[in-house]
Amino acid sequence: ANCAVEGGFAGLRDVRLGREGGLIGKQESFVFAETFKYLYLAFTEPNVISLDDYVFSTEGHPFKRSHSFNGTF
């Protein structure tokens, strides 16, 4: 469902119903700080920031890995 409203984004009262279920009249601060950052990183080129070399906190902050990811932990 599209949550875009004039001036930003709103939450859905019921995700099963989409906009027909009603919108929440506020925009959470994490929309830009976290959600859109992860969306951007999921589709960006690896030369912008390599997800093999960095991990992200739950709040979207990058931390350099002590070693590159080789496919195993």
All heavy atoms as TSV, in Angstrom:
chain	resi	resn	atom	element	x	y	z
A	1	ALA	N	N	0.839	-1.187	0.000
A	1	ALA	CA	C	0.000	0.000	0.000
A	1	ALA	C	C	0.877	1.241	0.000
A	1	ALA	O	O	1.935	1.247	0.606
A	1	ALA	CB	C	-0.915	0.002	1.207
A	2	ASN	N	N	0.438	2.256	-0.669
A	2	ASN	CA	C	1.153	3.514	-0.733
A	2	ASN	C	C	0.799	4.356	0.480
A	2	ASN	O	O	-0.364	4.667	0.713
A	2	ASN	CB	C	0.781	4.235	-2.024
A	2	ASN	CG	C	1.524	5.526	-2.204
A	2	ASN	OD1	O	2.030	6.115	-1.257
A	2	ASN	ND2	N	1.587	5.984	-3.418
A	3	CYS	N	N	1.802	4.720	1.245
A	3	CYS	CA	C	1.584	5.499	2.465
A	3	CYS	C	C	1.963	6.965	2.293
A	3	CYS	O	O	2.011	7.703	3.269
A	3	CYS	CB	C	2.389	4.894	3.607
A	3	CYS	SG	S	1.875	3.237	4.026
A	4	ALA	N	N	2.250	7.386	1.059
A	4	ALA	CA	C	2.630	8.772	0.822
A	4	ALA	C	C	1.434	9.693	1.025
A	4	ALA	O	O	0.330	9.416	0.570
A	4	ALA	CB	C	3.176	8.931	-0.592
A	5	VAL	N	N	1.679	10.764	1.756
A	5	VAL	CA	C	0.683	11.811	1.968
A	5	VAL	C	C	1.380	13.149	1.733
A	5	VAL	O	O	2.601	13.199	1.610
A	5	VAL	CB	C	0.087	11.756	3.404
A	5	VAL	CG1	C	-0.697	10.476	3.620
A	5	VAL	CG2	C	1.167	11.890	4.455
A	6	GLU	N	N	0.628	14.199	1.666
A	6	GLU	CA	C	1.235	15.513	1.467
A	6	GLU	C	C	2.195	15.805	2.615
A	6	GLU	O	O	1.806	15.753	3.776
A	6	GLU	CB	C	0.153	16.592	1.394
A	6	GLU	CG	C	0.710	17.959	1.060
A	6	GLU	CD	C	-0.368	19.019	0.915
A	6	GLU	OE1	O	-1.526	18.664	0.639
A	6	GLU	OE2	O	-0.027	20.193	1.100
A	7	GLY	N	N	3.459	16.037	2.301
A	7	GLY	CA	C	4.438	16.385	3.322
A	7	GLY	C	C	5.156	15.216	3.955
A	7	GLY	O	O	5.911	15.396	4.896
A	8	GLY	N	N	4.937	13.983	3.475
A	8	GLY	CA	C	5.664	12.863	4.063
A	8	GLY	C	C	4.971	11.538	3.865
A	8	GLY	O	O	4.389	11.277	2.825
A	9	PHE	N	N	5.001	10.725	4.913
A	9	PHE	CA	C	4.425	9.383	4.877
A	9	PHE	C	C	3.637	9.144	6.152
A	9	PHE	O	O	3.975	9.666	7.207
A	9	PHE	CB	C	5.515	8.323	4.735
A	9	PHE	CG	C	6.234	8.406	3.424
A	9	PHE	CD1	C	7.316	9.248	3.267
A	9	PHE	CD2	C	5.801	7.664	2.349
A	9	PHE	CE1	C	7.970	9.347	2.055
A	9	PHE	CE2	C	6.447	7.757	1.125
A	9	PHE	CZ	C	7.526	8.604	0.987
A	10	ALA	N	N	2.606	8.331	6.051
A	10	ALA	CA	C	1.784	7.980	7.206
A	10	ALA	C	C	1.859	6.483	7.425
A	10	ALA	O	O	2.251	5.726	6.534
A	10	ALA	CB	C	0.327	8.394	6.967
A	11	GLY	N	N	1.477	6.038	8.611
A	11	GLY	CA	C	1.390	4.613	8.893
A	11	GLY	C	C	0.013	4.086	8.542
A	11	GLY	O	O	-0.954	4.844	8.423
A	12	LEU	N	N	-0.089	2.787	8.368
A	12	LEU	CA	C	-1.379	2.147	8.104
A	12	LEU	C	C	-1.950	1.609	9.409
A	12	LEU	O	O	-1.241	0.995	10.190
A	12	LEU	CB	C	-1.214	0.981	7.119
A	12	LEU	CG	C	-0.729	1.332	5.720
A	12	LEU	CD1	C	-0.437	0.061	4.940
A	12	LEU	CD2	C	-1.746	2.183	4.999
A	13	ARG	N	N	-3.219	1.831	9.636
A	13	ARG	CA	C	-3.860	1.274	10.840
A	13	ARG	C	C	-3.949	-0.242	10.754
A	13	ARG	O	O	-3.816	-0.928	11.749
A	13	ARG	CB	C	-5.248	1.862	11.021
A	13	ARG	CG	C	-5.224	3.325	11.375
A	13	ARG	CD	C	-6.543	3.775	11.963
A	13	ARG	NE	N	-6.500	5.190	12.230
A	13	ARG	CZ	C	-5.910	5.736	13.301
A	13	ARG	NH1	N	-5.332	4.974	14.185
A	13	ARG	NH2	N	-5.911	7.036	13.456
A	14	ASP	N	N	-4.168	-0.771	9.569
A	14	ASP	CA	C	-4.261	-2.215	9.372
A	14	ASP	C	C	-3.625	-2.547	8.030
A	14	ASP	O	O	-4.186	-2.230	6.976
A	14	ASP	CB	C	-5.734	-2.660	9.395
A	14	ASP	CG	C	-5.902	-4.167	9.388
A	14	ASP	OD1	O	-5.017	-4.876	8.854
A	14	ASP	OD2	O	-6.929	-4.636	9.901
A	15	VAL	N	N	-2.450	-3.185	8.065
A	15	VAL	CA	C	-1.733	-3.462	6.818
A	15	VAL	C	C	-2.497	-4.415	5.913
A	15	VAL	O	O	-2.292	-4.421	4.708
A	15	VAL	CB	C	-0.312	-4.013	7.081
A	15	VAL	CG1	C	0.534	-2.977	7.790
A	15	VAL	CG2	C	-0.345	-5.306	7.854
A	16	ARG	N	N	-3.383	-5.208	6.472
A	16	ARG	CA	C	-4.175	-6.135	5.654
A	16	ARG	C	C	-5.163	-5.399	4.774
A	16	ARG	O	O	-5.533	-5.870	3.705
A	16	ARG	CB	C	-4.906	-7.130	6.546
A	16	ARG	CG	C	-3.956	-8.029	7.348
A	16	ARG	CD	C	-4.692	-8.790	8.402
A	16	ARG	NE	N	-5.288	-7.811	9.321
A	16	ARG	CZ	C	-6.134	-8.134	10.288
A	16	ARG	NH1	N	-6.510	-9.376	10.461
A	16	ARG	NH2	N	-6.613	-7.198	11.085
A	17	LEU	N	N	-5.586	-4.200	5.209
A	17	LEU	CA	C	-6.595	-3.440	4.467
A	17	LEU	C	C	-5.994	-2.301	3.640
A	17	LEU	O	O	-6.702	-1.676	2.854
A	17	LEU	CB	C	-7.636	-2.873	5.437
A	17	LEU	CG	C	-8.398	-3.902	6.275
A	17	LEU	CD1	C	-9.295	-3.202	7.287
A	17	LEU	CD2	C	-9.199	-4.820	5.376
A	18	GLY	N	N	-4.715	-2.035	3.825
A	18	GLY	CA	C	-4.089	-0.930	3.109
A	18	GLY	C	C	-4.695	0.408	3.519
A	18	GLY	O	O	-5.133	0.594	4.646
A	19	ARG	N	N	-4.751	1.329	2.586
A	19	ARG	CA	C	-5.282	2.672	2.884
A	19	ARG	C	C	-6.745	2.630	3.312
A	19	ARG	O	O	-7.207	3.493	4.057
A	19	ARG	CB	C	-5.112	3.595	1.686
A	19	ARG	CG	C	-3.663	4.000	1.445
A	19	ARG	CD	C	-3.554	4.941	0.269
A	19	ARG	NE	N	-3.951	6.286	0.616
A	19	ARG	CZ	C	-3.119	7.282	0.880
A	19	ARG	NH1	N	-1.829	7.077	0.853
A	19	ARG	NH2	N	-3.572	8.479	1.167
A	20	GLU	N	N	-7.479	1.626	2.825
A	20	GLU	CA	C	-8.900	1.533	3.182
A	20	GLU	C	C	-9.084	1.305	4.693
A	20	GLU	O	O	-10.130	1.608	5.249
A	20	GLU	CB	C	-9.579	0.399	2.402
A	20	GLU	CG	C	-9.769	0.695	0.923
A	20	GLU	CD	C	-8.470	0.590	0.130
A	20	GLU	OE1	O	-7.585	-0.222	0.492
A	20	GLU	OE2	O	-8.331	1.346	-0.846
A	21	GLY	N	N	-8.072	0.766	5.349
A	21	GLY	CA	C	-8.144	0.554	6.796
A	21	GLY	C	C	-7.861	1.806	7.602
A	21	GLY	O	O	-7.999	1.816	8.818
A	22	GLY	N	N	-7.463	2.868	6.933
A	22	GLY	CA	C	-7.188	4.142	7.599
A	22	GLY	C	C	-5.700	4.383	7.781
A	22	GLY	O	O	-4.899	3.454	7.833
A	23	LEU	N	N	-5.355	5.644	7.862
A	23	LEU	CA	C	-3.966	6.055	8.040
A	23	LEU	C	C	-3.759	6.590	9.449
A	23	LEU	O	O	-4.670	7.155	10.056
A	23	LEU	CB	C	-3.589	7.136	7.026
A	23	LEU	CG	C	-3.628	6.725	5.560
A	23	LEU	CD1	C	-3.378	7.940	4.669
A	23	LEU	CD2	C	-2.613	5.647	5.276
A	24	ILE	N	N	-2.566	6.419	9.953
A	24	ILE	CA	C	-2.172	7.006	11.229
A	24	ILE	C	C	-1.596	8.381	10.911
A	24	ILE	O	O	-0.714	8.501	10.069
A	24	ILE	CB	C	-1.133	6.122	11.926
A	24	ILE	CG1	C	-1.732	4.747	12.218
A	24	ILE	CG2	C	-0.631	6.780	13.202
A	24	ILE	CD1	C	-0.726	3.719	12.671
A	25	GLY	N	N	-2.072	9.391	11.560
A	25	GLY	CA	C	-1.723	10.768	11.230
A	25	GLY	C	C	-0.390	11.244	11.761
A	25	GLY	O	O	-0.291	12.349	12.290
A	26	LYS	N	N	0.642	10.419	11.652
A	26	LYS	CA	C	1.976	10.873	12.021
A	26	LYS	C	C	3.002	10.083	11.221
A	26	LYS	O	O	2.722	8.994	10.727
A	26	LYS	CB	C	2.239	10.705	13.515
A	26	LYS	CG	C	2.301	9.269	13.985
A	26	LYS	CD	C	2.605	9.195	15.464
A	26	LYS	CE	C	2.705	7.751	15.922
A	26	LYS	NZ	N	3.075	7.660	17.306
A	27	GLN	N	N	4.179	10.658	11.092
A	27	GLN	CA	C	5.276	9.981	10.409
A	27	GLN	C	C	6.323	9.650	11.456
A	27	GLN	O	O	6.828	10.523	12.136
A	27	GLN	CB	C	5.881	10.895	9.348
A	27	GLN	CG	C	7.082	10.294	8.643
A	27	GLN	CD	C	7.584	11.181	7.552
A	27	GLN	OE1	O	6.923	11.352	6.550
A	27	GLN	NE2	N	8.751	11.755	7.758
A	28	GLU	N	N	6.632	8.375	11.586
A	28	GLU	CA	C	7.638	7.950	12.556
A	28	GLU	C	C	9.016	8.445	12.129
A	28	GLU	O	O	9.335	8.490	10.944
A	28	GLU	CB	C	7.649	6.429	12.669
A	28	GLU	CG	C	6.339	5.830	13.132
A	28	GLU	CD	C	6.026	6.116	14.592
A	28	GLU	OE1	O	6.899	6.609	15.328
A	28	GLU	OE2	O	4.887	5.838	15.002
A	29	SER	N	N	9.855	8.802	13.095
A	29	SER	CA	C	11.181	9.325	12.781
A	29	SER	C	C	12.070	8.296	12.093
A	29	SER	O	O	12.957	8.641	11.325
A	29	SER	CB	C	11.859	9.826	14.053
A	29	SER	OG	O	12.044	8.756	14.957
A	30	PHE	N	N	11.849	7.010	12.349
A	30	PHE	CA	C	12.712	5.994	11.760
A	30	PHE	C	C	12.459	5.779	10.272
A	30	PHE	O	O	13.240	5.093	9.613
A	30	PHE	CB	C	12.574	4.656	12.494
A	30	PHE	CG	C	11.189	4.059	12.450
A	30	PHE	CD1	C	10.734	3.389	11.334
A	30	PHE	CD2	C	10.354	4.189	13.547
A	30	PHE	CE1	C	9.467	2.847	11.299
A	30	PHE	CE2	C	9.081	3.640	13.526
A	30	PHE	CZ	C	8.644	2.967	12.404
A	31	VAL	N	N	11.399	6.356	9.715
A	31	VAL	CA	C	11.118	6.151	8.290
A	31	VAL	C	C	12.316	6.566	7.454
A	31	VAL	O	O	12.790	5.810	6.615
A	31	VAL	CB	C	9.849	6.903	7.845
A	31	VAL	CG1	C	9.704	6.885	6.336
A	31	VAL	CG2	C	8.624	6.293	8.499
A	32	PHE	N	N	12.840	7.750	7.676
A	32	PHE	CA	C	13.987	8.212	6.906
A	32	PHE	C	C	15.289	7.696	7.484
A	32	PHE	O	O	16.188	7.298	6.757
A	32	PHE	CB	C	14.019	9.741	6.831
A	32	PHE	CG	C	12.928	10.290	5.975
A	32	PHE	CD1	C	11.838	10.916	6.552
A	32	PHE	CD2	C	12.979	10.166	4.604
A	32	PHE	CE1	C	10.816	11.415	5.760
A	32	PHE	CE2	C	11.959	10.663	3.806
A	32	PHE	CZ	C	10.877	11.290	4.392
A	33	ALA	N	N	15.412	7.686	8.800
A	33	ALA	CA	C	16.666	7.323	9.442
A	33	ALA	C	C	17.034	5.861	9.235
A	33	ALA	O	O	18.209	5.527	9.175
A	33	ALA	CB	C	16.588	7.630	10.938
A	34	GLU	N	N	16.058	4.984	9.144
A	34	GLU	CA	C	16.356	3.569	9.041
A	34	GLU	C	C	15.749	2.920	7.800
A	34	GLU	O	O	16.461	2.393	6.951
A	34	GLU	CB	C	15.846	2.841	10.287
A	34	GLU	CG	C	16.503	3.333	11.558
A	34	GLU	CD	C	15.810	2.832	12.804
A	34	GLU	OE1	O	15.271	1.711	12.770
A	34	GLU	OE2	O	15.797	3.553	13.808
A	35	THR	N	N	14.463	2.956	7.672
A	35	THR	CA	C	13.770	2.211	6.615
A	35	THR	C	C	14.264	2.597	5.229
A	35	THR	O	O	14.623	1.727	4.425
A	35	THR	CB	C	12.255	2.420	6.716
A	35	THR	OG1	O	11.836	2.105	8.046
A	35	THR	CG2	C	11.519	1.553	5.728
A	36	PHE	N	N	14.287	3.879	4.909
A	36	PHE	CA	C	14.715	4.296	3.575
A	36	PHE	C	C	16.207	4.067	3.364
A	36	PHE	O	O	16.654	3.817	2.254
A	36	PHE	CB	C	14.336	5.745	3.306
A	36	PHE	CG	C	12.857	5.946	3.122
A	36	PHE	CD1	C	12.291	7.192	3.329
A	36	PHE	CD2	C	12.021	4.903	2.760
A	36	PHE	CE1	C	10.923	7.391	3.156
A	36	PHE	CE2	C	10.660	5.085	2.592
A	36	PHE	CZ	C	10.113	6.334	2.787
A	37	LYS	N	N	16.998	4.152	4.441
A	37	LYS	CA	C	18.422	3.880	4.316
A	37	LYS	C	C	18.639	2.423	3.911
A	37	LYS	O	O	19.420	2.122	3.015
A	37	LYS	CB	C	19.145	4.167	5.625
A	37	LYS	CG	C	20.657	4.040	5.514
A	37	LYS	CD	C	21.361	4.218	6.841
A	37	LYS	CE	C	21.104	5.550	7.462
A	37	LYS	NZ	N	21.852	5.735	8.716
A	38	TYR	N	N	17.936	1.498	4.569
A	38	TYR	CA	C	18.060	0.083	4.217
A	38	TYR	C	C	17.544	-0.179	2.804
A	38	TYR	O	O	18.126	-0.954	2.060
A	38	TYR	CB	C	17.316	-0.798	5.217
A	38	TYR	CG	C	18.013	-0.925	6.545
A	38	TYR	CD1	C	17.350	-0.646	7.726
A	38	TYR	CD2	C	19.337	-1.333	6.612
A	38	TYR	CE1	C	17.991	-0.774	8.946
A	38	TYR	CE2	C	19.988	-1.456	7.826
A	38	TYR	CZ	C	19.306	-1.183	8.992
A	38	TYR	OH	O	19.934	-1.306	10.187
A	39	LEU	N	N	16.474	0.452	2.425
A	39	LEU	CA	C	15.944	0.286	1.078
A	39	LEU	C	C	16.958	0.769	0.043
A	39	LEU	O	O	17.222	0.093	-0.956
A	39	LEU	CB	C	14.620	1.044	0.930
A	39	LEU	CG	C	13.916	0.896	-0.402
A	39	LEU	CD1	C	13.505	-0.551	-0.644
A	39	LEU	CD2	C	12.694	1.799	-0.454
A	40	TYR	N	N	17.553	1.927	0.295
A	40	TYR	CA	C	18.590	2.454	-0.597
A	40	TYR	C	C	19.759	1.479	-0.701
A	40	TYR	O	O	20.225	1.151	-1.784
A	40	TYR	CB	C	19.070	3.816	-0.099
A	40	TYR	CG	C	20.303	4.318	-0.798
A	40	TYR	CD1	C	20.235	4.837	-2.077
A	40	TYR	CD2	C	21.550	4.248	-0.174
A	40	TYR	CE1	C	21.375	5.290	-2.726
A	40	TYR	CE2	C	22.686	4.690	-0.811
A	40	TYR	CZ	C	22.594	5.210	-2.088
A	40	TYR	OH	O	23.713	5.637	-2.724
A	41	LEU	N	N	20.232	0.990	0.435
A	41	LEU	CA	C	21.395	0.101	0.431
A	41	LEU	C	C	21.112	-1.231	-0.247
A	41	LEU	O	O	22.014	-1.832	-0.840
A	41	LEU	CB	C	21.867	-0.138	1.868
A	41	LEU	CG	C	22.511	1.065	2.536
A	41	LEU	CD1	C	22.724	0.789	4.019
A	41	LEU	CD2	C	23.806	1.442	1.855
A	42	ALA	N	N	19.891	-1.693	-0.176
A	42	ALA	CA	C	19.546	-2.971	-0.792
A	42	ALA	C	C	19.660	-2.920	-2.313
A	42	ALA	O	O	19.910	-3.949	-2.948
A	42	ALA	CB	C	18.131	-3.376	-0.398
A	43	PHE	N	N	19.513	-1.743	-2.905
A	43	PHE	CA	C	19.508	-1.627	-4.356
A	43	PHE	C	C	20.663	-0.798	-4.911
A	43	PHE	O	O	20.721	-0.555	-6.109
A	43	PHE	CB	C	18.172	-1.036	-4.827
A	43	PHE	CG	C	17.020	-1.961	-4.552
A	43	PHE	CD1	C	16.206	-1.761	-3.455
A	43	PHE	CD2	C	16.784	-3.057	-5.380
A	43	PHE	CE1	C	15.152	-2.626	-3.183
A	43	PHE	CE2	C	15.739	-3.930	-5.116
A	43	PHE	CZ	C	14.922	-3.715	-4.018
A	44	THR	N	N	21.587	-0.377	-4.072
A	44	THR	CA	C	22.703	0.436	-4.550
A	44	THR	C	C	23.863	-0.452	-4.987
A	44	THR	O	O	23.921	-1.639	-4.674
A	44	THR	CB	C	23.152	1.429	-3.465
A	44	THR	OG1	O	24.001	2.394	-4.046
A	44	THR	CG2	C	23.916	0.738	-2.349
A	45	GLU	N	N	24.779	0.119	-5.719
A	45	GLU	CA	C	25.962	-0.604	-6.186
A	45	GLU	C	C	26.901	-0.881	-5.003
A	45	GLU	O	O	27.020	-0.058	-4.102
A	45	GLU	CB	C	26.696	0.217	-7.247
A	45	GLU	CG	C	25.897	0.436	-8.518
A	45	GLU	CD	C	25.601	-0.859	-9.250
A	45	GLU	OE1	O	26.476	-1.747	-9.291
A	45	GLU	OE2	O	24.483	-0.992	-9.770
A	46	PRO	N	N	27.589	-2.011	-5.009
A	46	PRO	CA	C	28.486	-2.352	-3.904
A	46	PRO	C	C	29.621	-1.362	-3.680
A	46	PRO	O	O	30.162	-1.290	-2.588
A	46	PRO	CB	C	29.050	-3.721	-4.308
A	46	PRO	CG	C	28.088	-4.272	-5.286
A	46	PRO	CD	C	27.477	-3.086	-5.979
A	47	ASN	N	N	29.984	-0.583	-4.709
A	47	ASN	CA	C	31.070	0.376	-4.514
A	47	ASN	C	C	30.657	1.575	-3.666
A	47	ASN	O	O	31.500	2.349	-3.237
A	47	ASN	CB	C	31.650	0.829	-5.863
A	47	ASN	CG	C	30.645	1.595	-6.697
A	47	ASN	OD1	O	29.434	1.530	-6.462
A	47	ASN	ND2	N	31.128	2.299	-7.695
A	48	VAL	N	N	29.357	1.756	-3.410
A	48	VAL	CA	C	28.901	2.836	-2.527
A	48	VAL	C	C	29.248	2.476	-1.093
A	48	VAL	O	O	29.865	3.251	-0.371
A	48	VAL	CB	C	27.390	3.096	-2.690
A	48	VAL	CG1	C	26.889	4.086	-1.646
A	48	VAL	CG2	C	27.100	3.602	-4.087
A	49	ILE	N	N	28.831	1.311	-0.661
A	49	ILE	CA	C	29.221	0.752	0.634
A	49	ILE	C	C	29.005	-0.753	0.536
A	49	ILE	O	O	27.927	-1.217	0.195
A	49	ILE	CB	C	28.459	1.375	1.815
A	49	ILE	CG1	C	29.050	0.897	3.126
A	49	ILE	CG2	C	26.984	1.117	1.735
A	49	ILE	CD1	C	28.616	1.700	4.340
A	50	SER	N	N	30.055	-1.489	0.766
A	50	SER	CA	C	29.988	-2.939	0.618
A	50	SER	C	C	29.390	-3.573	1.863
A	50	SER	O	O	29.902	-3.397	2.970
A	50	SER	CB	C	31.385	-3.511	0.380
A	50	SER	OG	O	31.338	-4.922	0.421
A	51	LEU	N	N	28.316	-4.322	1.673
A	51	LEU	CA	C	27.705	-5.020	2.802
A	51	LEU	C	C	28.533	-6.233	3.207
A	51	LEU	O	O	28.241	-6.874	4.214
A	51	LEU	CB	C	26.265	-5.405	2.465
A	51	LEU	CG	C	25.346	-4.214	2.184
A	51	LEU	CD1	C	23.934	-4.689	1.881
A	51	LEU	CD2	C	25.340	-3.228	3.333
A	52	ASP	N	N	29.584	-6.535	2.456
A	52	ASP	CA	C	30.550	-7.544	2.881
A	52	ASP	C	C	31.539	-6.944	3.881
A	52	ASP	O	O	32.131	-7.666	4.673
A	52	ASP	CB	C	31.332	-8.098	1.696
A	52	ASP	CG	C	30.460	-8.929	0.770
A	52	ASP	OD1	O	29.439	-9.476	1.241
A	52	ASP	OD2	O	30.802	-9.018	-0.421
A	53	ASP	N	N	31.726	-5.626	3.826
A	53	ASP	CA	C	32.703	-4.960	4.688
A	53	ASP	C	C	32.074	-4.225	5.867
A	53	ASP	O	O	32.765	-3.874	6.818
A	53	ASP	CB	C	33.524	-3.955	3.874
A	53	ASP	CG	C	34.344	-4.645	2.794
A	53	ASP	OD1	O	34.786	-5.787	3.021
A	53	ASP	OD2	O	34.528	-4.040	1.724
A	54	TYR	N	N	30.775	-3.959	5.796
A	54	TYR	CA	C	30.085	-3.220	6.856
A	54	TYR	C	C	28.848	-3.965	7.326
A	54	TYR	O	O	28.212	-4.669	6.548
A	54	TYR	CB	C	29.643	-1.830	6.357
A	54	TYR	CG	C	30.790	-0.876	6.183
A	54	TYR	CD1	C	31.525	-0.846	5.004
A	54	TYR	CD2	C	31.142	0.008	7.195
A	54	TYR	CE1	C	32.586	0.020	4.848
A	54	TYR	CE2	C	32.202	0.889	7.042
A	54	TYR	CZ	C	32.921	0.888	5.868
A	54	TYR	OH	O	33.967	1.746	5.716
A	55	VAL	N	N	28.510	-3.798	8.575
A	55	VAL	CA	C	27.238	-4.260	9.124
A	55	VAL	C	C	26.515	-3.031	9.645
A	55	VAL	O	O	27.142	-2.010	9.943
A	55	VAL	CB	C	27.405	-5.316	10.241
A	55	VAL	CG1	C	28.007	-6.582	9.688
A	55	VAL	CG2	C	28.237	-4.775	11.382
A	56	PHE	N	N	25.208	-3.111	9.768
A	56	PHE	CA	C	24.419	-1.979	10.211
A	56	PHE	C	C	23.691	-2.313	11.496
A	56	PHE	O	O	23.161	-3.409	11.657
A	56	PHE	CB	C	23.416	-1.562	9.133
A	56	PHE	CG	C	24.080	-0.879	7.979
A	56	PHE	CD1	C	24.656	-1.616	6.960
A	56	PHE	CD2	C	24.171	0.495	7.938
A	56	PHE	CE1	C	25.289	-0.999	5.910
A	56	PHE	CE2	C	24.818	1.125	6.892
A	56	PHE	CZ	C	25.374	0.381	5.877
A	57	SER	N	N	23.681	-1.353	12.397
A	57	SER	CA	C	22.928	-1.523	13.633
A	57	SER	C	C	21.435	-1.480	13.313
A	57	SER	O	O	21.033	-1.129	12.204
A	57	SER	CB	C	23.279	-0.407	14.627
A	57	SER	OG	O	22.730	0.832	14.184
A	58	THR	N	N	20.615	-1.801	14.302
A	58	THR	CA	C	19.169	-1.755	14.093
A	58	THR	C	C	18.691	-0.337	13.845
A	58	THR	O	O	17.575	-0.135	13.389
A	58	THR	CB	C	18.420	-2.340	15.301
A	58	THR	OG1	O	18.813	-1.617	16.474
A	58	THR	CG2	C	18.742	-3.811	15.464
A	59	GLU	N	N	19.536	0.651	14.132
A	59	GLU	CA	C	19.173	2.046	13.886
A	59	GLU	C	C	19.830	2.590	12.631
A	59	GLU	O	O	19.799	3.784	12.369
A	59	GLU	CB	C	19.511	2.887	15.105
A	59	GLU	CG	C	18.684	2.439	16.298
A	59	GLU	CD	C	18.843	3.330	17.499
A	59	GLU	OE1	O	19.644	4.280	17.454
A	59	GLU	OE2	O	18.157	3.072	18.485
A	60	GLY	N	N	20.427	1.708	11.833
A	60	GLY	CA	C	20.957	2.106	10.531
A	60	GLY	C	C	22.346	2.699	10.541
A	60	GLY	O	O	22.763	3.292	9.552
A	61	HIS	N	N	23.105	2.531	11.619
A	61	HIS	CA	C	24.467	3.065	11.668
A	61	HIS	C	C	25.449	2.023	11.139
A	61	HIS	O	O	25.399	0.861	11.551
A	61	HIS	CB	C	24.846	3.453	13.096
A	61	HIS	CG	C	23.931	4.459	13.695
A	61	HIS	ND1	N	23.819	5.752	13.217
A	61	HIS	CD2	C	23.059	4.367	14.720
A	61	HIS	CE1	C	22.933	6.403	13.932
A	61	HIS	NE2	N	22.452	5.580	14.852
A	62	PRO	N	N	26.373	2.419	10.231
A	62	PRO	CA	C	27.319	1.455	9.678
A	62	PRO	C	C	28.490	1.208	10.631
A	62	PRO	O	O	29.000	2.131	11.266
A	62	PRO	CB	C	27.802	2.135	8.391
A	62	PRO	CG	C	27.670	3.592	8.682
A	62	PRO	CD	C	26.483	3.727	9.592
A	63	PHE	N	N	28.897	-0.048	10.721
A	63	PHE	CA	C	30.077	-0.435	11.492
A	63	PHE	C	C	30.960	-1.298	10.602
A	63	PHE	O	O	30.499	-2.269	10.012
A	63	PHE	CB	C	29.685	-1.236	12.739
A	63	PHE	CG	C	28.968	-0.422	13.764
A	63	PHE	CD1	C	27.583	-0.423	13.809
A	63	PHE	CD2	C	29.671	0.347	14.674
A	63	PHE	CE1	C	26.903	0.337	14.750
A	63	PHE	CE2	C	29.003	1.117	15.617
A	63	PHE	CZ	C	27.626	1.106	15.656
A	64	LYS	N	N	32.240	-0.913	10.501
A	64	LYS	CA	C	33.173	-1.675	9.667
A	64	LYS	C	C	33.436	-3.023	10.339
A	64	LYS	O	O	33.697	-3.089	11.525
A	64	LYS	CB	C	34.482	-0.914	9.490
A	64	LYS	CG	C	35.448	-1.602	8.569
A	64	LYS	CD	C	36.067	-0.605	7.629
A	64	LYS	CE	C	37.099	-1.236	6.738
A	64	LYS	NZ	N	36.546	-1.875	5.587
A	65	ARG	N	N	33.337	-4.070	9.525
A	65	ARG	CA	C	33.615	-5.419	10.034
A	65	ARG	C	C	35.111	-5.557	10.285
A	65	ARG	O	O	35.920	-4.936	9.598
A	65	ARG	CB	C	33.171	-6.467	9.024
A	65	ARG	CG	C	31.673	-6.492	8.791
A	65	ARG	CD	C	31.304	-7.474	7.712
A	65	ARG	NE	N	31.758	-8.820	8.036
A	65	ARG	CZ	C	30.984	-9.762	8.570
A	65	ARG	NH1	N	29.725	-9.511	8.814
A	65	ARG	NH2	N	31.468	-10.949	8.832
A	66	SER	N	N	35.474	-6.378	11.246
A	66	SER	CA	C	36.893	-6.592	11.512
A	66	SER	C	C	37.555	-7.407	10.395
A	66	SER	O	O	38.759	-7.362	10.222
A	66	SER	CB	C	37.088	-7.302	12.865
A	66	SER	OG	O	36.410	-8.535	12.865
A	67	HIS	N	N	36.745	-8.150	9.634
A	67	HIS	CA	C	37.215	-8.875	8.464
A	67	HIS	C	C	36.077	-8.974	7.460
A	67	HIS	O	O	34.918	-8.939	7.835
A	67	HIS	CB	C	37.738	-10.264	8.849
A	67	HIS	CG	C	36.682	-11.132	9.476
A	67	HIS	ND1	N	36.324	-11.018	10.803
A	67	HIS	CD2	C	35.905	-12.098	8.962
A	67	HIS	CE1	C	35.370	-11.902	11.071
A	67	HIS	NE2	N	35.089	-12.559	9.979
A	68	SER	N	N	36.425	-9.110	6.211
A	68	SER	CA	C	35.404	-9.198	5.169
A	68	SER	C	C	34.620	-10.504	5.313
A	68	SER	O	O	35.153	-11.522	5.732
A	68	SER	CB	C	36.021	-9.141	3.784
A	68	SER	OG	O	36.510	-7.859	3.547
A	69	PHE	N	N	33.362	-10.445	4.939
A	69	PHE	CA	C	32.480	-11.622	4.996
A	69	PHE	C	C	32.827	-12.541	3.852
A	69	PHE	O	O	32.874	-12.141	2.703
A	69	PHE	CB	C	31.021	-11.179	4.931
A	69	PHE	CG	C	30.057	-12.306	5.034
A	69	PHE	CD1	C	29.976	-13.063	6.195
A	69	PHE	CD2	C	29.218	-12.615	3.984
A	69	PHE	CE1	C	29.063	-14.099	6.295
A	69	PHE	CE2	C	28.303	-13.646	4.075
A	69	PHE	CZ	C	28.244	-14.394	5.241
A	70	ASN	N	N	33.069	-13.838	4.159
A	70	ASN	CA	C	33.427	-14.797	3.121
A	70	ASN	C	C	32.330	-15.833	2.890
A	70	ASN	O	O	32.570	-16.860	2.274
A	70	ASN	CB	C	34.744	-15.488	3.453
A	70	ASN	CG	C	34.661	-16.329	4.713
A	70	ASN	OD1	O	33.604	-16.467	5.318
A	70	ASN	ND2	N	35.784	-16.875	5.130
A	71	GLY	N	N	31.145	-15.589	3.405
A	71	GLY	CA	C	30.042	-16.505	3.205
A	71	GLY	C	C	29.770	-17.425	4.387
A	71	GLY	O	O	28.790	-18.137	4.409
A	72	THR	N	N	30.652	-17.427	5.379
A	72	THR	CA	C	30.454	-18.241	6.576
A	72	THR	C	C	30.693	-17.391	7.806
A	72	THR	O	O	31.340	-16.355	7.752
A	72	THR	CB	C	31.403	-19.458	6.613
A	72	THR	OG1	O	32.746	-18.966	6.637
A	72	THR	CG2	C	31.208	-20.355	5.409
A	73	PHE	N	N	30.187	-17.853	8.926
A	73	PHE	CA	C	30.371	-17.101	10.181
A	73	PHE	C	C	31.407	-17.752	11.052
A	73	PHE	O	O	31.679	-18.853	11.118
A	73	PHE	CB	C	29.047	-16.991	10.943
A	73	PHE	CG	C	28.100	-16.069	10.281
A	73	PHE	CD1	C	27.095	-16.551	9.471
A	73	PHE	CD2	C	28.216	-14.711	10.444
A	73	PHE	CE1	C	26.199	-15.702	8.858
A	73	PHE	CE2	C	27.331	-13.845	9.825
A	73	PHE	CZ	C	26.327	-14.349	9.029
